[in-house]
Amino acid sequence: MHARKSGLGLMPLFALALAAPAAIAPLPAVAQSTDGAAIRAAVDDAQRPAAQRLRDRYRHPAETLGFFGVKPDQSVVEFLPSGGWYTAILAPMLSARGHYTGLVIKDAKAEASLAKLIAGGGDRYHGATGATLDPATATSTVPDGSADVVLTFRNVHNLIMDGGTTPANTFKAFFRMLKPGGVLGVVDHHLPETGDSAAEKATGYIKRSTVVALAQAAGFTLADESTVNANPKDTHDWPKGVWTLPPSLDLGDKDREKYLAIGESDRMTLKFVKPK
């Protein structure tokens, strides 16, 4: 997900208290476990679109999914899969023993887009289903207490940009759909705590404390975090926000090589748990 505007009712593009930063734990060596091998096989699958595979060096999907503890026999919900970058990894991996659910904001266009995405996966996405979330009521069509893992990649900033009760109620819906002990995995563009909070409404970058406060208010506990998707080359102050950097490159040819050399945005990777 790499939306540049809010507007959650159309398509899946879409002051909180500060929390003290937690210690960064080292990334688990996921490739050494059976589950890690399944993740790696899904990431390395030659049937993944070539254009999507080019982004692996920035998005570290095997390490990220391993950090969140995703397993091939789980029920996994992906919030706002958009073009399906992670869907192309998760849906095939879960097709034999688990279950993949794509979750979008309740809206006819968004639902049609999700249905097309899932249908486009054919047999590789066997068993994958779609569901909707209604931020007005903090509910979804995912049964309460049924999901092992809920994942959202670069989407929380869109909730913040949408404003109102949307961010808080979306996290409440995540909490409801997860089993006790279930995991909420969040990856998003990172705004340093010293940054101007007003930037969260315009740049795509959001503070770690903003995400933590939303999750904790919904009942989650911050269990761990990783620097796997961090990018120290990103100074968080670009003329077009995160969309200055690849893959969007909103400035076109202006300083294109400079932004390509920086790579994709600096991102936080946070693991929350629903208490048992």
C-alpha positions in Angstrom: 0.0 0.0 0.0 1.5 3.3 -1.0 -1.5 5.7 -1.2 -0.9 9.4 -1.4 -4.4 10.6 -0.3 -6.9 9.5 2.2 -10.4 8.6 1.2 -11.0 5.2 2.6 -14.5 4.8 1.2 -13.4 4.9 -2.4 -10.6 2.4 -3.0 -8.0 0.7 -0.8 -5.5 3.6 -1.4 -6.2 5.4 1.4 -2.8 14.7 19.9 -2.1 10.9 20.5 0.0 10.4 23.7 3.6 9.7 23.1 5.0 6.3 24.2 8.5 5.8 25.3 10.5 3.8 22.6 11.0 0.2 23.4 14.3 -1.6 23.0 14.8 -3.0 19.5 15.2 -6.7 19.5 17.4 -8.5 17.0 15.6 -10.0 14.0 14.9 -13.8 14.4 16.8 -16.0 11.9 13.5 -17.2 10.3 15.2 -19.1 7.5 16.4 -21.7 10.0 12.9 -22.9 11.0 10.3 -24.9 9.2 8.0 -22.0 9.0 10.8 -19.8 7.8 11.5 -22.2 5.0 7.8 -22.1 4.0 7.9 -18.3 3.9 11.2 -18.3 1.9 9.7 -20.7 -0.6 6.6 -18.4 -1.0 8.9 -15.4 -1.5 11.1 -17.2 -4.0 8.2 -18.6 -6.0 8.9 -18.0 -9.6 5.2 -17.4 -10.2 5.4 -14.1 -8.3 5.2 -11.2 -10.7 8.8 -10.1 -11.6 8.0 -6.4 -11.0 7.0 -7.3 -7.4 10.1 -9.3 -6.8 12.2 -6.3 -7.6 10.9 -4.6 -4.4 12.1 -7.5 -2.1 15.4 -5.7 -1.4 13.4 -2.8 0.2 10.5 -4.7 1.8 12.3 -7.8 3.1 9.2 -10.0 3.0 10.7 -13.2 4.3 12.3 -11.5 7.3 9.2 -9.4 8.0 6.7 -12.3 7.9 9.1 -14.4 10.0 9.3 -11.6 12.6 5.5 -11.4 12.8 5.5 -15.2 13.3 3.4 -16.0 10.3 2.9 -19.8 9.7 1.4 -21.7 6.8 -1.3 -23.3 8.9 -2.7 -20.0 10.3 -5.7 -17.8 9.5 -4.1 -14.5 8.3 -6.0 -11.3 7.5 -4.3 -8.7 5.3 -5.8 -5.2 5.7 -6.0 -3.2 2.4 -4.0 -5.5 0.1 -4.3 -2.9 -2.7 -2.4 -4.3 -5.7 -1.6 -7.5 -3.9 2.1 -7.3 -3.3 2.0 -9.3 -0.1 -1.1 -11.2 -1.2 1.1 -12.9 -3.9 3.2 -14.3 -1.1 0.6 -15.0 1.6 -2.3 -16.5 -0.3 -0.2 -19.3 -2.0 1.6 -20.0 1.3 -1.6 -20.4 3.2 -3.6 -22.2 0.5 -2.9 -25.7 1.6 -3.2 -25.6 5.4 -4.2 -22.1 6.4 -6.5 -19.4 5.2 -5.9 -16.0 3.6 -8.5 -13.2 4.0 -8.1 -9.8 2.2 -9.8 -7.1 4.2 -11.0 -3.7 2.8 -13.1 -0.8 4.0 -16.7 -1.5 3.3 -17.3 0.1 -0.2 -18.6 -1.4 -3.4 -15.6 -0.3 -5.5 -13.1 -1.6 -2.9 -14.9 -4.9 -2.6 -14.9 -5.3 -6.4 -11.2 -4.5 -6.6 -10.5 -7.1 -3.9 -12.6 -9.8 -5.6 -10.7 -9.2 -8.9 -7.4 -9.4 -7.0 -8.3 -12.8 -5.5 -9.8 -14.2 -8.7 -6.6 -13.2 -10.5 -4.6 -15.5 -8.4 -6.4 -18.6 -9.7 -5.5 -21.9 -8.2 -2.5 -20.4 -6.4 -4.9 -18.4 -4.2 -7.1 -21.4 -3.5 -9.4 -20.8 -0.5 -8.6 -17.1 -0.2 -11.6 -14.9 0.7 -12.5 -11.3 1.0 -14.0 -9.4 3.9 -15.0 -5.8 4.8 -14.4 -3.5 7.7 -16.8 -0.7 8.8 -14.9 2.1 10.6 -18.2 3.7 11.7 -19.0 0.7 13.9 -15.6 -0.8 14.6 -16.8 -4.1 13.1 -15.9 -6.4 10.2 -17.2 -9.5 8.5 -14.3 -11.4 9.8 -15.8 -13.5 12.7 -14.7 -12.3 16.2 -11.8 -14.2 17.6 -11.1 -16.1 14.4 -7.8 -14.8 13.1 -4.3 -15.8 14.2 -2.6 -12.8 12.6 -3.7 -9.4 11.1 -1.2 -7.6 8.9 -1.2 -4.2 7.5 1.6 -2.8 5.3 1.9 1.0 4.8 -1.8 1.7 5.5 -2.0 3.3 9.0 -0.9 6.6 7.6 -4.0 6.6 5.4 -6.2 6.0 8.4 -4.5 9.0 10.1 -5.0 11.1 7.0 -8.7 10.1 6.9 -9.1 11.3 10.5 -12.2 11.2 12.6 -12.9 7.9 14.4 -11.5 5.9 11.5 -8.0 5.1 13.0 -9.3 4.2 16.5 -12.2 2.1 15.2 -10.1 0.3 12.7 -7.7 -0.9 15.4 -10.7 -1.9 17.6 -12.0 -4.0 14.7 -8.5 -5.7 14.4 -8.7 -6.5 18.1 -12.1 -8.1 17.8 -11.2 -10.4 14.9 -8.0 -11.7 16.5 -7.9 -14.8 18.8 -6.5 -14.2 22.3 -2.8 -14.2 21.8 -3.1 -13.2 18.2 -0.7 -10.9 16.5 -1.2 -7.6 14.8 1.8 -6.7 12.5 2.2 -3.2 11.3 4.7 -1.8 8.8 4.5 1.9 8.0 6.5 5.0 7.0 8.4 6.2 10.0 8.4 9.9 11.2 10.9 10.5 13.9 9.4 11.5 17.3 11.1 14.9 16.9 9.2 15.6 13.7 6.2 17.9 13.4 3.1 15.9 14.1 1.3 18.0 11.4 3.4 16.1 8.9 1.3 13.0 9.6 -1.6 14.5 7.8 0.3 15.3 4.6 3.5 13.4 4.1 2.7 9.7 4.6 5.1 9.5 7.5 3.7 8.8 11.0 5.3 8.6 14.4 5.9 5.3 16.2 4.1 6.7 19.2 1.0 7.4 17.1 0.7 3.7 16.1 1.5 2.5 19.6 -1.1 4.7 21.1 -3.8 3.5 18.7 -3.0 -0.1 19.3 -2.8 0.2 23.1 -6.1 2.1 23.2 -7.7 -0.8 21.3 -6.3 -3.3 23.9 -3.1 -4.5 22.3 0.3 -4.9 23.9 3.4 -3.9 22.0 5.4 -7.2 22.0 8.4 -6.4 19.8 9.7 -4.3 17.0 12.4 -4.7 14.4 14.6 -2.4 12.3 14.4 -4.8 9.3 12.6 -2.2 7.2 14.4 0.8 8.4 16.3 3.0 5.9 18.9 5.4 7.4 19.2 7.2 4.0 15.7 8.5 4.3 15.7 12.0 5.9 11.9 12.2 6.1 11.7 15.7 4.7 11.0 15.3 0.9 9.0 17.8 -1.2 6.3 15.2 -2.0 6.5 13.3 1.3 7.1 9.5 1.0 5.9 9.7 -2.6 9.1 11.5 -3.5 10.9 8.2 -3.1 10.5 5.0 -5.1 8.3 3.3 -6.2 6.2 6.5 -6.7 8.9 9.0 -7.7 6.4 11.8 -7.8 9.0 14.4 -9.0 9.4 12.4 -12.2 12.9 12.9 -13.7 13.9 15.6 -11.2 16.7 14.2 -9.0 15.5 10.7 -10.0 18.9 9.0 -9.6 19.2 10.6 -6.2 15.9 9.2 -5.0 16.6 5.8 -6.5 19.9 5.7 -4.6 18.0 6.4 -1.4 15.5 3.6 -2.0 12.1 3.2 -0.4 11.1 5.0 2.8 12.3 4.4 6.3 9.7 2.1 7.9 8.9 0.9 11.4 7.9 -2.7 11.9 5.8 -3.2 15.0 4.4 -6.5 16.5 1.4 -6.2 18.8 -0.4 -9.0 20.7 -3.9 -9.4 21.9 -3.7 -10.5 25.5 -4.8 -14.0 26.3 
